[in-house]
Amino acid sequence: MKNRLNSILIRIHMNQKIFYSFFIGLLFVGSSYAQDGNHEILDKVVATIGGEFILLSDVEGQYAYIAQSGNPITEEAKCQILEGIIGQKLMVYQSRLDSIQVTADEVDAQLDFRFDQVLQQMKGDESFFQEYYGATVEQMKARMRDDQREQILAERMQRTLIQKVAITPEEVKKFYADIPKDSLPFLNAEVEIGELVLKPKVNSIEYQNALDKITDIRERLVAGEDFGEMAKKYSDDPGSAANGGDLGFAKRGIFAPEFEASAFSLGENEISDPVETEFGFHVIQNLGRRGNYVNTRHILVRPVITQNDLDLTQQLGDSVRTLVLADSMSFEQAVRKFGFKDAQSFSNNGRMKNPATGNNFFETSEISPPDVYFAIEPLNVGEISEPLELKMPNGDTVFKIFQLQSKTKPHRANLKEDYARIQQFAKESKKNIYLAEWLEKRYSDTYITVDQIYGTCPNLSKWVAGSRP
């Protein structure tokens, strides 16, 4: 029974993930027919759930996307796809009965976000988008608006249903006890790591030198020197310098606030005054705008961090480490007082997040760069390293002090060492079971019909006209 119920949820989530990919909407929404090999199948309603309808193109579209993705698939998969869509439509139907609201602004915000992702890959070129998809961005948004609204309704209904699901310690223990011992996962050695990031400060002399340099560059540009050539020669932005400083089209929210404010205030081809951001000093040129997008190029001059600046930062790190070792302040307090606020770990009390999993645990093979591994390898839990000089992805030099916060040896999952993780799995399992049982009950309470072409589907045949007792 649990496997049957959970399979329903898997199919619903599968349909949600396919929708997120955009390709169904971009290829099939608004079409008047579905494709099957070399034949065209006239679109029609193939299922009714209360007051909601499912079209043949909905099923064929998702089937085509899975097939095109290279994953193995059979015709029987259409049964599972339709069952998943029915579950999602049932949530939409119930959300309407429960008067759950979704505003036009919420729908537009989600559409904007998704289409922005597509446009970013196209460097904001809406004309290329239109050529590629055969419709403008606004036309495609209009085609997807109803589907996006239903997606939000289904998700909101699902959250409403499971938000009160809680898990007790006894349920966690039972969940763990029900797992066959030979099925318990074998976990590799893992660690939790805290970091205190110290960023060197630019001294006043180098700050002024950088400002003087960018001011001189701007004067030469205004006097008529070629922007692209100047960018190649002088810009400290390796990502754009080779392209003459060209950043392409970008929407609001992509750039640093100071950069963005200047870029959007410039007239076409106008060159800005020097603009200071966290990266250094910029001269910006507006190459054109398309609605909420702006095409810019820039020259960046970064103030030089001297060896003396680095030495001062390392000395600060040594002093902070001494304070922590003397119990004058905790590691978390040191992070809040001295840490670089733009570091991702700063808002997590210094705890590093594993980008591969989203949690705080790292297998030793996932720790990078290797210098970090060698810094924590000799530490006992709770101990901290000496300041380590490292390069950030943007080229900045920083110093980091690491704390080993937990460490496990390779082992089979158990309640003593892995309670938090098992608790999370147990809670998710309980949510899935609760949601699937809710769906099963609503199936019996809701008028559902399925077209005869799905009469051979094991879980759908009961809803096919003529098959009911």
BELJO-V377631 format. One record per residue. N is the residue number from 1. RES is the residue in one small letter. SS is DSSP state (alpha for helix, beta for strand, coil for the rest). PSI is psi in whole degrees, -180 to 180 (none if undefined). OMEGA is omega as a letter, one per 30 degrees, with the letter a starting at -180 (NA if undefined). Layout:
n:N res:RES ss:SS psi:PSI omega:OMEGA
n:N res:RES ss:SS psi:PSI omega:OMEGA
This chain:
n:1 res:m ss:coil psi:-46 omega:a
n:2 res:k ss:alpha psi:-42 omega:l
n:3 res:n ss:alpha psi:-41 omega:l
n:4 res:r ss:alpha psi:-45 omega:a
n:5 res:l ss:alpha psi:-44 omega:a
n:6 res:n ss:alpha psi:-30 omega:l
n:7 res:s ss:alpha psi:-31 omega:l
n:8 res:i ss:alpha psi:-45 omega:a
n:9 res:l ss:alpha psi:-40 omega:a
n:10 res:i ss:alpha psi:-40 omega:a
n:11 res:r ss:alpha psi:-37 omega:l
n:12 res:i ss:alpha psi:-47 omega:a
n:13 res:h ss:alpha psi:-34 omega:l
n:14 res:m ss:alpha psi:-43 omega:l
n:15 res:n ss:alpha psi:-37 omega:l
n:16 res:q ss:alpha psi:-43 omega:a
n:17 res:k ss:alpha psi:-37 omega:l
n:18 res:i ss:alpha psi:-41 omega:l
n:19 res:f ss:alpha psi:-42 omega:a
n:20 res:y ss:alpha psi:-27 omega:a
n:21 res:s ss:coil psi:-17 omega:l
n:22 res:f ss:coil psi:-27 omega:a
n:23 res:f ss:alpha psi:-33 omega:l
n:24 res:i ss:alpha psi:-51 omega:a
n:25 res:g ss:alpha psi:-44 omega:a
n:26 res:l ss:alpha psi:-29 omega:a
n:27 res:l ss:alpha psi:-28 omega:a
n:28 res:f ss:alpha psi:-30 omega:a
n:29 res:v ss:coil psi:129 omega:l
n:30 res:g ss:coil psi:-7 omega:l
n:31 res:s ss:coil psi:153 omega:a
n:32 res:s ss:coil psi:0 omega:l
n:33 res:y ss:beta psi:164 omega:l
n:34 res:a ss:beta psi:156 omega:a
n:35 res:q ss:beta psi:137 omega:l
n:36 res:d ss:beta psi:97 omega:a
n:37 res:g ss:coil psi:-124 omega:l
n:38 res:n ss:coil psi:9 omega:a
n:39 res:h ss:beta psi:150 omega:l
n:40 res:e ss:beta psi:130 omega:l
n:41 res:i ss:beta psi:119 omega:l
n:42 res:l ss:beta psi:135 omega:a
n:43 res:d ss:coil psi:148 omega:l
n:44 res:k ss:coil psi:167 omega:l
n:45 res:v ss:beta psi:125 omega:a
n:46 res:v ss:beta psi:-7 omega:l
n:47 res:a ss:beta psi:148 omega:l
n:48 res:t ss:beta psi:131 omega:l
n:49 res:i ss:beta psi:101 omega:a
n:50 res:g ss:coil psi:-118 omega:l
n:51 res:g ss:coil psi:12 omega:a
n:52 res:e ss:beta psi:151 omega:a
n:53 res:f ss:beta psi:149 omega:l
n:54 res:i ss:beta psi:131 omega:l
n:55 res:l ss:beta psi:155 omega:l
n:56 res:l ss:alpha psi:-38 omega:a
n:57 res:s ss:alpha psi:-27 omega:l
n:58 res:d ss:alpha psi:-45 omega:a
n:59 res:v ss:alpha psi:-49 omega:a
n:60 res:e ss:alpha psi:-35 omega:l
n:61 res:g ss:alpha psi:-46 omega:l
n:62 res:q ss:alpha psi:-38 omega:l
n:63 res:y ss:alpha psi:-43 omega:a
n:64 res:a ss:alpha psi:-39 omega:a
n:65 res:y ss:alpha psi:-45 omega:l
n:66 res:i ss:alpha psi:-42 omega:a
n:67 res:a ss:alpha psi:-41 omega:a
n:68 res:q ss:alpha psi:-22 omega:a
n:69 res:s ss:coil psi:-8 omega:l
n:70 res:g ss:coil psi:-4 omega:l
n:71 res:n ss:coil psi:142 omega:l
n:72 res:p ss:coil psi:137 omega:a
n:73 res:i ss:coil psi:146 omega:l
n:74 res:t ss:coil psi:170 omega:l
n:75 res:e ss:coil psi:-30 omega:a
n:76 res:e ss:coil psi:-21 omega:l
n:77 res:a ss:alpha psi:-25 omega:l
n:78 res:k ss:alpha psi:-31 omega:l
n:79 res:c ss:alpha psi:-46 omega:a
n:80 res:q ss:alpha psi:-39 omega:l
n:81 res:i ss:alpha psi:-47 omega:a
n:82 res:l ss:alpha psi:-40 omega:l
n:83 res:e ss:alpha psi:-39 omega:l
n:84 res:g ss:alpha psi:-41 omega:l
n:85 res:i ss:alpha psi:-38 omega:l
n:86 res:i ss:alpha psi:-45 omega:l
n:87 res:g ss:alpha psi:-42 omega:a
n:88 res:q ss:alpha psi:-42 omega:l
n:89 res:k ss:alpha psi:-33 omega:l
n:90 res:l ss:alpha psi:-39 omega:l
n:91 res:m ss:alpha psi:-39 omega:l
n:92 res:v ss:alpha psi:-45 omega:l
n:93 res:y ss:alpha psi:-44 omega:a
n:94 res:q ss:alpha psi:-35 omega:l
n:95 res:s ss:alpha psi:-34 omega:l
n:96 res:r ss:alpha psi:-39 omega:l
n:97 res:l ss:alpha psi:-35 omega:a
n:98 res:d ss:coil psi:6 omega:l
n:99 res:s ss:coil psi:35 omega:l
n:100 res:i ss:coil psi:131 omega:a
n:101 res:q ss:coil psi:144 omega:l
n:102 res:v ss:coil psi:123 omega:a
n:103 res:t ss:coil psi:160 omega:l
n:104 res:a ss:alpha psi:-35 omega:l
n:105 res:d ss:alpha psi:-38 omega:l
n:106 res:e ss:alpha psi:-42 omega:l
n:107 res:v ss:alpha psi:-46 omega:a
n:108 res:d ss:alpha psi:-39 omega:a
n:109 res:a ss:alpha psi:-42 omega:l
n:110 res:q ss:alpha psi:-42 omega:l
n:111 res:l ss:alpha psi:-43 omega:l
n:112 res:d ss:alpha psi:-44 omega:a
n:113 res:f ss:alpha psi:-47 omega:a
n:114 res:r ss:alpha psi:-42 omega:a
n:115 res:f ss:alpha psi:-30 omega:l
n:116 res:d ss:alpha psi:-38 omega:l
n:117 res:q ss:alpha psi:-42 omega:l
n:118 res:v ss:alpha psi:-45 omega:a
n:119 res:l ss:alpha psi:-34 omega:l
n:120 res:q ss:alpha psi:-38 omega:l
n:121 res:q ss:alpha psi:-21 omega:l
n:122 res:m ss:coil psi:15 omega:l
n:123 res:k ss:coil psi:34 omega:l
n:124 res:g ss:coil psi:11 omega:a
n:125 res:d ss:coil psi:97 omega:a
n:126 res:e ss:alpha psi:-28 omega:l
n:127 res:s ss:alpha psi:-38 omega:l
n:128 res:f ss:alpha psi:-39 omega:l
n:129 res:f ss:alpha psi:-48 omega:a
n:130 res:q ss:alpha psi:-40 omega:l
n:131 res:e ss:alpha psi:-39 omega:a
n:132 res:y ss:alpha psi:-44 omega:a
n:133 res:y ss:alpha psi:-7 omega:l
n:134 res:g ss:coil psi:20 omega:l
n:135 res:a ss:coil psi:155 omega:l
n:136 res:t ss:coil psi:167 omega:l
n:137 res:v ss:alpha psi:-45 omega:a
n:138 res:e ss:alpha psi:-37 omega:l
n:139 res:q ss:alpha psi:-40 omega:l
n:140 res:m ss:alpha psi:-36 omega:l
n:141 res:k ss:alpha psi:-41 omega:l
n:142 res:a ss:alpha psi:-39 omega:l
n:143 res:r ss:alpha psi:-33 omega:a
n:144 res:m ss:alpha psi:-5 omega:a
n:145 res:r ss:alpha psi:-46 omega:a
n:146 res:d ss:alpha psi:-42 omega:l
n:147 res:d ss:alpha psi:-39 omega:l
n:148 res:q ss:alpha psi:-40 omega:l
n:149 res:r ss:alpha psi:-43 omega:l
n:150 res:e ss:alpha psi:-37 omega:l
n:151 res:q ss:alpha psi:-44 omega:l
n:152 res:i ss:alpha psi:-41 omega:l
n:153 res:l ss:alpha psi:-46 omega:a
n:154 res:a ss:alpha psi:-44 omega:l
n:155 res:e ss:alpha psi:-40 omega:a
n:156 res:r ss:alpha psi:-39 omega:l
n:157 res:m ss:alpha psi:-42 omega:l
n:158 res:q ss:alpha psi:-45 omega:l
n:159 res:r ss:alpha psi:-38 omega:l
n:160 res:t ss:alpha psi:-39 omega:a
n:161 res:l ss:alpha psi:-39 omega:a
n:162 res:i ss:alpha psi:-3 omega:a
n:163 res:q ss:coil psi:-24 omega:a
n:164 res:k ss:coil psi:1 omega:l
n:165 res:v ss:coil psi:123 omega:l
n:166 res:a ss:coil psi:163 omega:a
n:167 res:i ss:coil psi:132 omega:l
n:168 res:t ss:coil psi:160 omega:l
n:169 res:p ss:alpha psi:-36 omega:l
n:170 res:e ss:alpha psi:-37 omega:l
n:171 res:e ss:alpha psi:-36 omega:l
n:172 res:v ss:alpha psi:-45 omega:l
n:173 res:k ss:alpha psi:-41 omega:l
n:174 res:k ss:alpha psi:-42 omega:l
n:175 res:f ss:alpha psi:-45 omega:a
n:176 res:y ss:alpha psi:-42 omega:a
n:177 res:a ss:alpha psi:-29 omega:a
n:178 res:d ss:coil psi:-12 omega:l
n:179 res:i ss:coil psi:123 omega:l
n:180 res:p ss:coil psi:136 omega:a
n:181 res:k ss:alpha psi:-36 omega:a
n:182 res:d ss:alpha psi:-3 omega:l
n:183 res:s ss:alpha psi:-5 omega:l
n:184 res:l ss:coil psi:133 omega:a
n:185 res:p ss:coil psi:146 omega:l
n:186 res:f ss:beta psi:117 omega:a
n:187 res:l ss:beta psi:135 omega:l
n:188 res:n ss:coil psi:169 omega:l
n:189 res:a ss:coil psi:135 omega:a
n:190 res:e ss:beta psi:154 omega:l
n:191 res:v ss:beta psi:155 omega:l
n:192 res:e ss:beta psi:135 omega:a
n:193 res:i ss:beta psi:135 omega:l
n:194 res:g ss:beta psi:151 omega:l
n:195 res:e ss:beta psi:142 omega:l
n:196 res:l ss:beta psi:114 omega:a
n:197 res:v ss:beta psi:124 omega:l
n:198 res:l ss:beta psi:119 omega:a
n:199 res:k ss:beta psi:125 omega:l
n:200 res:p ss:coil psi:144 omega:l
n:201 res:k ss:coil psi:142 omega:l
n:202 res:v ss:coil psi:135 omega:l
n:203 res:n ss:coil psi:162 omega:a
n:204 res:s ss:alpha psi:-33 omega:a
n:205 res:i ss:alpha psi:-47 omega:a
n:206 res:e ss:alpha psi:-33 omega:l
n:207 res:y ss:alpha psi:-48 omega:a
n:208 res:q ss:alpha psi:-37 omega:l
n:209 res:n ss:alpha psi:-43 omega:l
n:210 res:a ss:alpha psi:-41 omega:l
n:211 res:l ss:alpha psi:-42 omega:l
n:212 res:d ss:alpha psi:-39 omega:a
n:213 res:k ss:alpha psi:-45 omega:a
n:214 res:i ss:alpha psi:-32 omega:l
n:215 res:t ss:alpha psi:-42 omega:l
n:216 res:d ss:alpha psi:-41 omega:l
n:217 res:i ss:alpha psi:-43 omega:l
n:218 res:r ss:alpha psi:-43 omega:a
n:219 res:e ss:alpha psi:-38 omega:l
n:220 res:r ss:alpha psi:-36 omega:l
n:221 res:l ss:alpha psi:-45 omega:l
n:222 res:v ss:alpha psi:-32 omega:l
n:223 res:a ss:coil psi:-8 omega:l
n:224 res:g ss:coil psi:-1 omega:l
n:225 res:e ss:coil psi:153 omega:a
n:226 res:d ss:coil psi:123 omega:a
n:227 res:f ss:alpha psi:-48 omega:a
n:228 res:g ss:alpha psi:-44 omega:a
n:229 res:e ss:alpha psi:-38 omega:l
n:230 res:m ss:alpha psi:-39 omega:l
n:231 res:a ss:alpha psi:-44 omega:l
n:232 res:k ss:alpha psi:-34 omega:a
n:233 res:k ss:alpha psi:-37 omega:a
n:234 res:y ss:alpha psi:-18 omega:a
n:235 res:s ss:coil psi:137 omega:l
n:236 res:d ss:coil psi:13 omega:l
n:237 res:d ss:coil psi:99 omega:a
n:238 res:p ss:alpha psi:-24 omega:a
n:239 res:g ss:alpha psi:-27 omega:a
n:240 res:s ss:alpha psi:-17 omega:a
n:241 res:a ss:alpha psi:-44 omega:a
n:242 res:a ss:coil psi:-24 omega:l
n:243 res:n ss:coil psi:22 omega:a
n:244 res:g ss:coil psi:24 omega:l
n:245 res:g ss:coil psi:2 omega:a
n:246 res:d ss:beta psi:125 omega:l
n:247 res:l ss:beta psi:-1 omega:a
n:248 res:g ss:beta psi:-172 omega:l
n:249 res:f ss:beta psi:137 omega:l
n:250 res:a ss:beta psi:147 omega:a
n:251 res:k ss:beta psi:162 omega:l
n:252 res:r ss:coil psi:142 omega:l
n:253 res:g ss:coil psi:-9 omega:a
n:254 res:i ss:coil psi:-42 omega:a
n:255 res:f ss:coil psi:169 omega:l
n:256 res:a ss:coil psi:146 omega:a
n:257 res:p ss:alpha psi:-43 omega:a
n:258 res:e ss:alpha psi:-40 omega:l
n:259 res:f ss:alpha psi:-48 omega:a
n:260 res:e ss:alpha psi:-44 omega:a
n:261 res:a ss:alpha psi:-41 omega:l
n:262 res:s ss:alpha psi:-46 omega:a
n:263 res:a ss:alpha psi:-43 omega:a
n:264 res:f ss:alpha psi:-11 omega:l
n:265 res:s ss:alpha psi:-12 omega:a
n:266 res:l ss:coil psi:147 omega:l
n:267 res:g ss:coil psi:167 omega:a
n:268 res:e ss:coil psi:130 omega:a
n:269 res:n ss:coil psi:1 omega:l
n:270 res:e ss:coil psi:146 omega:l
n:271 res:i ss:beta psi:134 omega:a
n:272 res:s ss:coil psi:164 omega:l
n:273 res:d ss:coil psi:167 omega:l
n:274 res:p ss:coil psi:134 omega:a
n:275 res:v ss:beta psi:127 omega:a
n:276 res:e ss:beta psi:130 omega:l
n:277 res:t ss:beta psi:-177 omega:l
n:278 res:e ss:coil psi:-17 omega:a
n:279 res:f ss:coil psi:-18 omega:a
n:280 res:g ss:beta psi:-148 omega:a
n:281 res:f ss:beta psi:137 omega:a
n:282 res:h ss:beta psi:150 omega:l
n:283 res:v ss:beta psi:128 omega:a
n:284 res:i ss:beta psi:141 omega:l
n:285 res:q ss:beta psi:132 omega:l
n:286 res:n ss:beta psi:116 omega:a
n:287 res:l ss:beta psi:-6 omega:l
n:288 res:g ss:beta psi:159 omega:l
n:289 res:r ss:beta psi:149 omega:l
n:290 res:r ss:beta psi:99 omega:a
n:291 res:g ss:coil psi:-117 omega:a
n:292 res:n ss:coil psi:14 omega:l
n:293 res:y ss:beta psi:148 omega:l
n:294 res:v ss:beta psi:139 omega:l
n:295 res:n ss:beta psi:119 omega:a
n:296 res:t ss:beta psi:161 omega:l
n:297 res:r ss:beta psi:156 omega:a
n:298 res:h ss:beta psi:164 omega:l
n:299 res:i ss:beta psi:128 omega:a
n:300 res:l ss:beta psi:132 omega:l
n:301 res:v ss:beta psi:118 omega:a
n:302 res:r ss:coil psi:128 omega:l
n:303 res:p ss:coil psi:141 omega:a
n:304 res:v ss:coil psi:131 omega:l
n:305 res:i ss:coil psi:116 omega:a
n:306 res:t ss:coil psi:167 omega:l
n:307 res:q ss:alpha psi:-34 omega:l
n:308 res:n ss:alpha psi:-39 omega:l
n:309 res:d ss:alpha psi:-42 omega:l
n:310 res:l ss:alpha psi:-42 omega:a
n:311 res:d ss:alpha psi:-41 omega:l
n:312 res:l ss:alpha psi:-39 omega:l
n:313 res:t ss:alpha psi:-40 omega:l
n:314 res:q ss:alpha psi:-39 omega:l
n:315 res:q ss:alpha psi:-39 omega:l
n:316 res:l ss:alpha psi:-42 omega:l
n:317 res:g ss:alpha psi:-43 omega:l
n:318 res:d ss:alpha psi:-40 omega:a
n:319 res:s ss:alpha psi:-42 omega:l
n:320 res:v ss:alpha psi:-42 omega:l
n:321 res:r ss:alpha psi:-41 omega:l
n:322 res:t ss:alpha psi:-40 omega:l
n:323 res:l ss:alpha psi:-42 omega:a
n:324 res:v ss:alpha psi:-43 omega:l
n:325 res:l ss:alpha psi:-31 omega:l
n:326 res:a ss:coil psi:5 omega:a
n:327 res:d ss:coil psi:24 omega:l
n:328 res:s ss:coil psi:-23 omega:l
n:329 res:m ss:coil psi:155 omega:l
n:330 res:s ss:coil psi:165 omega:l
n:331 res:f ss:alpha psi:-42 omega:a
n:332 res:e ss:alpha psi:-40 omega:l
n:333 res:q ss:alpha psi:-39 omega:l
n:334 res:a ss:alpha psi:-39 omega:l
n:335 res:v ss:alpha psi:-47 omega:a
n:336 res:r ss:alpha psi:-33 omega:a
n:337 res:k ss:alpha psi:-39 omega:a
n:338 res:f ss:alpha psi:-15 omega:a
n:339 res:g ss:coil psi:154 omega:l
n:340 res:f ss:coil psi:117 omega:a
n:341 res:k ss:coil psi:-22 omega:l
n:342 res:d ss:coil psi:-4 omega:l
n:343 res:a ss:coil psi:139 omega:a
n:344 res:q ss:coil psi:-33 omega:a
n:345 res:s ss:coil psi:-14 omega:a
n:346 res:f ss:alpha psi:-44 omega:a
n:347 res:s ss:alpha psi:-4 omega:l
n:348 res:n ss:alpha psi:31 omega:a
n:349 res:n ss:coil psi:30 omega:l
n:350 res:g ss:coil psi:-10 omega:a
n:351 res:r ss:beta psi:129 omega:l
n:352 res:m ss:coil psi:141 omega:l
n:353 res:k ss:coil psi:139 omega:l
n:354 res:n ss:coil psi:114 omega:a
n:355 res:p ss:coil psi:-22 omega:a
n:356 res:a ss:coil psi:-28 omega:a
n:357 res:t ss:coil psi:-21 omega:a
n:358 res:g ss:coil psi:-4 omega:l
n:359 res:n ss:coil psi:-173 omega:a
n:360 res:n ss:coil psi:6 omega:a
n:361 res:f ss:beta psi:138 omega:l
n:362 res:f ss:beta psi:130 omega:l
n:363 res:e ss:beta psi:150 omega:a
n:364 res:t ss:alpha psi:-30 omega:l
n:365 res:s ss:alpha psi:-15 omega:a
n:366 res:e ss:alpha psi:-6 omega:a
n:367 res:i ss:coil psi:124 omega:l
n:368 res:s ss:coil psi:153 omega:f
n:369 res:p ss:coil psi:171 omega:a
n:370 res:p ss:alpha psi:-29 omega:l
n:371 res:d ss:alpha psi:-34 omega:a
n:372 res:v ss:alpha psi:-43 omega:l
n:373 res:y ss:alpha psi:-46 omega:a
n:374 res:f ss:alpha psi:-24 omega:l
n:375 res:a ss:alpha psi:-35 omega:a
n:376 res:i ss:alpha psi:-17 omega:a
n:377 res:e ss:alpha psi:-40 omega:a
n:378 res:p ss:coil psi:-3 omega:a
n:379 res:l ss:coil psi:146 omega:l
n:380 res:n ss:coil psi:162 omega:a
n:381 res:v ss:coil psi:130 omega:a
n:382 res:g ss:coil psi:-17 omega:a
n:383 res:e ss:coil psi:160 omega:a
n:384 res:i ss:beta psi:153 omega:a
n:385 res:s ss:coil psi:171 omega:l
n:386 res:e ss:coil psi:160 omega:l
n:387 res:p ss:coil psi:132 omega:a
n:388 res:l ss:beta psi:127 omega:l
n:389 res:e ss:beta psi:126 omega:a
n:390 res:l ss:beta psi:156 omega:l
n:391 res:k ss:beta psi:132 omega:l
n:392 res:m ss:coil psi:163 omega:l
n:393 res:p ss:coil psi:-30 omega:a
n:394 res:n ss:coil psi:4 omega:l
n:395 res:g ss:coil psi:-11 omega:l
n:396 res:d ss:coil psi:146 omega:l
n:397 res:t ss:beta psi:131 omega:l
n:398 res:v ss:beta psi:167 omega:l
n:399 res:f ss:beta psi:138 omega:a
n:400 res:k ss:beta psi:137 omega:l
n:401 res:i ss:beta psi:127 omega:a
n:402 res:f ss:beta psi:145 omega:l
n:403 res:q ss:beta psi:129 omega:l
n:404 res:l ss:beta psi:111 omega:a
n:405 res:q ss:beta psi:-26 omega:l
n:406 res:s ss:beta psi:158 omega:a
n:407 res:k ss:beta psi:132 omega:l
n:408 res:t ss:beta psi:152 omega:l
n:409 res:k ss:coil psi:164 omega:l
n:410 res:p ss:coil psi:133 omega:a
n:411 res:h ss:beta psi:163 omega:l
n:412 res:r ss:beta psi:144 omega:a
n:413 res:a ss:coil psi:133 omega:l
n:414 res:n ss:coil psi:162 omega:a
n:415 res:l ss:alpha psi:-31 omega:a
n:416 res:k ss:alpha psi:-47 omega:a
n:417 res:e ss:alpha psi:-21 omega:a
n:418 res:d ss:alpha psi:29 omega:a
n:419 res:y ss:alpha psi:-46 omega:a
n:420 res:a ss:alpha psi:-40 omega:a
n:421 res:r ss:alpha psi:-43 omega:l
n:422 res:i ss:alpha psi:-38 omega:l
n:423 res:q ss:alpha psi:-42 omega:l
n:424 res:q ss:alpha psi:-45 omega:l
n:425 res:f ss:alpha psi:-42 omega:a
n:426 res:a ss:alpha psi:-40 omega:a
n:427 res:k ss:alpha psi:-42 omega:l
n:428 res:e ss:alpha psi:-39 omega:l
n:429 res:s ss:alpha psi:-43 omega:l
n:430 res:k ss:alpha psi:-39 omega:l
n:431 res:k ss:alpha psi:-45 omega:a
n:432 res:n ss:alpha psi:-43 omega:l
n:433 res:i ss:alpha psi:-44 omega:l
n:434 res:y ss:alpha psi:-45 omega:a
n:435 res:l ss:alpha psi:-42 omega:l
n:436 res:a ss:alpha psi:-39 omega:l
n:437 res:e ss:alpha psi:-36 omega:l
n:438 res:w ss:alpha psi:-42 omega:l
n:439 res:l ss:alpha psi:-44 omega:a
n:440 res:e ss:alpha psi:-41 omega:l
n:441 res:k ss:alpha psi:-43 omega:a
n:442 res:r ss:alpha psi:-29 omega:l
n:443 res:y ss:alpha psi:-42 omega:a
n:444 res:s ss:alpha psi:-21 omega:a
n:445 res:d ss:alpha psi:-7 omega:a
n:446 res:t ss:coil psi:140 omega:l
n:447 res:y ss:coil psi:116 omega:a
n:448 res:i ss:beta psi:132 omega:l
n:449 res:t ss:beta psi:146 omega:l
n:450 res:v ss:beta psi:141 omega:a
n:451 res:d ss:coil psi:152 omega:a
n:452 res:q ss:alpha psi:-20 omega:a
n:453 res:i ss:alpha psi:-14 omega:l
n:454 res:y ss:alpha psi:20 omega:a
n:455 res:g ss:coil psi:-21 omega:a
n:456 res:t ss:coil psi:-2 omega:l
n:457 res:c ss:coil psi:123 omega:a
n:458 res:p ss:coil psi:-42 omega:a
n:459 res:n ss:coil psi:-1 omega:a
n:460 res:l ss:coil psi:-16 omega:a
n:461 res:s ss:alpha psi:-30 omega:a
n:462 res:k ss:alpha psi:-18 omega:a
n:463 res:w ss:alpha psi:-2 omega:a
n:464 res:v ss:beta psi:134 omega:a
n:465 res:a ss:coil psi:134 omega:l
n:466 res:g ss:coil psi:-12 omega:a
n:467 res:s ss:coil psi:-3 omega:a
n:468 res:r ss:coil psi:150 omega:a
n:469 res:p ss:coil psi:none omega:NA
